[in-house]
Structures are given as structure tokens and as C-alpha cells.
Amino acid sequence: MAARFHVHGAVQGVGYRRFVEREAQALDLAGWVRNEPDGSVSGEAEGSEAALAAFRARLAEGPAYAAVGRLDWEALDVRSSLPHPFQIHR
């Protein structure tokens, strides 16, 4: 399974991308995360259904200094060749 995510709120400058990378790697997910010009964070992840469900819950919580306002989550029909291990795109 694969999903695209977009996280809104106070998620830049608080270690959110590093948090996402660490959580994704702990769940053995493939994919990437990056900052967006509008102050949000987006990415794609691929893995088992259980791992993606756990990942989604962690994204909604975020690290200690983040304030997640909204998490948009879209399941993707087609598996892609996402990078493994999960990584930060700059």
C-alpha cells in the first residue's frame, strides 16, 4: 500500500521532517518527506497496511514542538518506486 500525505500547522522549523523520517524508518516504510513553500510538509510513504496506519497516527501527533493543524491523507492505487530507506528531500 502507498499513501500521499500533507501536514498543515506549525510543522517547519520544529524537527518535523526528521521526526517523520525516524518514524517511517522504524516502521520500515519507503518514501520521502519535504517542506513546502507554504509552511506545510508533504510526502509519500509505502508499506504494509498496519505500518501505514501507525505512521498516519504518528504524523497526526507530530514531535513535541510541532502543532499539527490538519493531516490530509490520500491512499494511492499504484505502488511506485519510492526510496528505501525513507528519506528527507530538500
Phi, psi and omega in degrees: 000153179219155180211152173251138180229154179216120186247127181248152179129204177273082187236005174246142180079013181233013180081019184294315181298317179297320176301312180299314180300313181298315180295318180295318180294323178297330179266005180059042178268149169268158174140198185205164176217148178208157172282147176251154181301334182276005179095358178268178178230137179225167178178184177224148180219150180219136179174198180290161180299317180295318180295319179293324178295317178295319179298315180301317179296320180291322177299320181294330178279310181073175178285173187306320186267359179272158173227096181284120179270321182204140175241115174267133185225126181230119175291139179256136182287326188249134174287142179244180178263072180283150181295141176226123008285163178308142184216162176270130172261139180254000000 
